[in-house]
Amino acid sequence: MTDVQTRSSSSSLSTEPTVVIEPSKRLLHLDLKAIWEYKELLYFLVWRDLKVRYKQTGIGAGWAILQPLMTMAIFTVVFGTFAKIPSDGIPYPIFAYSALLPWNLFANSLTRGGTSIVGNAHIISKIYFPRLLLPLSGILSPIVDFAISMVILFAMMIWFGTRPTWGVLALPLFLFLALLTALAVCLWLSALNVRYRDVGYTITFLVQLWMFASPIAYPISLVPEKWRMLYMLNPMAGVIVGFRWALLGTENLDFRMIAISSVVVLALLFPGIVYFKYTERTFADVV
């Protein structure tokens, strides 16, 4: 009787369906359903990044405030006081700080997202989950730092007597464009960094160059008209100008710049998705 039950049990086990995980054959396919199913893992990855970043630090989340404040102070002295860079009629500290917030959001997102695959190699080689969650968690975790720094910006605006304009309603659109830009670029960098590890070293250098190619310490009005169209190919230029316009009402917004920035981001994003989906099938083997 026992032998029969055992055979029956073995027979029933052998007929159970086998789940085979294969890479998607559709390259331009985000598989949003799978990402939604693993949303708790995305939350865990973001929360883990926040805990690791501020673990055993003296001031904790205060670094989110200190970093842009110190950079703003240096810019104010060097560019605002010594070089006399114009600031569109608003106090230079607010002019610089209001641009540093979206820039730091983009730069931190790009840095963490670009190294997310290699930094989580121990997870990739053990379990299955949508690999896109890793760069997504990298670009989402800096939002907490951005929110903390925004409190200081509002305090500075009250101190200098600067009031936000009705354009503040469009602020989420420019923040979304900044995050989308970071995602579009880090899809390329994170996938390339798996095969070519020196890409991780070039990200810091890229961020530094990109910073001075964006209108953070200077207004876009200083860019010569003949170079203005080329300058607009930098999507962060549209984000920063739009951010200042939304909060401070610096000048009439050039919607042509926002349109060009959006087109450039999409031109980077969709091929980035294709390249990421094409290379992710080899991540576990190469990383």
Sequence and secondary structure as in RCSB ss.txt:
>XXXX:A:sequence
MTDVQTRSSSSSLSTEPTVVIEPSKRLLHLDLKAIWEYKELLYFLVWRDLKVRYKQTGIGAGWAILQPLMTMAIF
TVVFGTFAKIPSDGIPYPIFAYSALLPWNLFANSLTRGGTSIVGNAHIISKIYFPRLLLPLSGILSPIVDFAISM
VILFAMMIWFGTRPTWGVLALPLFLFLALLTALAVCLWLSALNVRYRDVGYTITFLVQLWMFASPIAYPISLVPE
KWRMLYMLNPMAGVIVGFRWALLGTENLDFRMIAISSVVVLALLFPGIVYFKYTERTFADVV
>XXXX:A:secstr
 HHHHHHHHHHHHHTS        S SS   HHHHHHTHHHHHHHHHHHHHHHHTT SSGGGHHHHHHHHHHHHH
IIIIIIIS    TTS HHHHHHHHHHHHHHHHHHHHHHHTHHHHTHHHHTT    TTHHHHHHHHTHHHHHHHHH
HHHHHHHHHTT    GGGGGHHHHHHHHHHHHHHHHHHHHHHHHH THHHHHHHHHHHHHHHTSSSSS GGGS H
HHHHHHTTSHHHHHHHHHHHHHH  S   HHHHHHHHHHHHHHHHHHHHHHHHHGGGHHHH 
